[in-house]
Amino acid sequence: MPRPRNDNFLRALYRQPVTRIPLWLMRQAGRYLPEYCETRKRAGDFLALCKSADLACEVTLQPLARYDLDAAILFSDILTVPDAMGLGLYFETGEGPRFLRPLREELAINDLCAPDPYDRLAYVLDATRAIRKALDNSVPLIGFAGSPYTLACYMVEGGGSKDFRHIKTMLYARPDLLHRILDVTSQAVTAYLNAQIENGAQAVMLFDTWGGSLSGAAYREFSLAYMRKIVAGLHKEREGEKIPAILFTKGGGLWLESIAESGCDAVGLDWTVDLGDARRRVGDKVVLQGNLDPNVLFAPPEIIAREAEKILASYQAAGDDMTGLVFNLGHGISQFTPPEHVCALLKAVHAYPTR
Ligand code: CP3
């Protein structure tokens, strides 16, 4: 299988020289794009969009048609995995994701099993193949899944939460039950990511959105340990190309050294960490991905450029060259972002010298 024509994203992850610093955006296909809203309307709702391989492929490509991005990310959601485990995912308009059957009872937790992705998640694999075909080796395709702890937060809470009361009660009062959920979910995520790789994903990323809500000790025991297990179980290469794994724990900056020891190839950082400090802390151990505050994109174009350059200069000052960096936002792009502001970011990052 030939490398993508623009392989700067993979080159950065392999720590090879790049012709420009690669850039993609978390949630790059989403509601800030009018064409996304139009396709979602045609699908009926968000879940129908995820479950149609054709429409998921269409929205994956929308940000790439508009912008000179260096990677595509599979359009789906992290909550498809608990849905496939039988929890009954639905979206209440304006209220985010919900589960019909939250996991609170010991019996239900004991009955939990890891679904075969080729059966219960075949629609994601169909989308993955359709996207690879449509990309025609222009840029690499990123596959993804939620971290076991982040998925467990939604599974136990039954949806989003401000205080994580139910899962934290379980964590402290019945850690055995939470470990059982995390163990089954890790098996599910490992098989799911491997299936994405088998169907064309060229790098994979674990989104640990809520690991940062834990104490350091609980993070290691309930989040990082399971991500480490997943990374160890992933296919390391396909068709002669290495498949890099990226771990992103929002709010995990304090634990960067431990995350870098997990076996992953790259660590995603939110905006609370200085990228130069992060580079000094991990050296050549892992590649870094990040970390512009998504809210910077509300500011005028010249300020967006200046803020991006500050991050790039900080990274540069902490090493010899610009290898080992993938530029991204520190979290998902806001639905209120003016689409034309993304152009200012791309221009600034792509103009930055690579040596
Ligand atoms: O990056 C991409 O473009 C790929 C698509 C992607 C989506 N969700 C699409 C989506 C990815 C990588 C995700 C991951 C995801 N989903 C995470 C982890 C990353 C993060 O943001 O922290 C989480 C926690 C979820 C769960 C989830 N899905 C929530 C909380 C919501 C509601 C958010 C909201 O703003 O209402 C979703 C829905 C969702 N997933 C949307 C998109 C584009 C918006 C749905 C819509 O069109 O109405």
Boltz pocket constraint, residues with backbone or C-beta under 6 A from the ligand:
constraints:
  - pocket:
      binder: B
      contacts: [[A, 25], [A, 26], [A, 27], [A, 28], [A, 29], [A, 30], [A, 31], [A, 40], [A, 46], [A, 73], [A, 74], [A, 75], [A, 76], [A, 77], [A, 78], [A, 79], [A, 95], [A, 96], [A, 97], [A, 144], [A, 160], [A, 207], [A, 209], [A, 332]]
      max_distance: 6.0
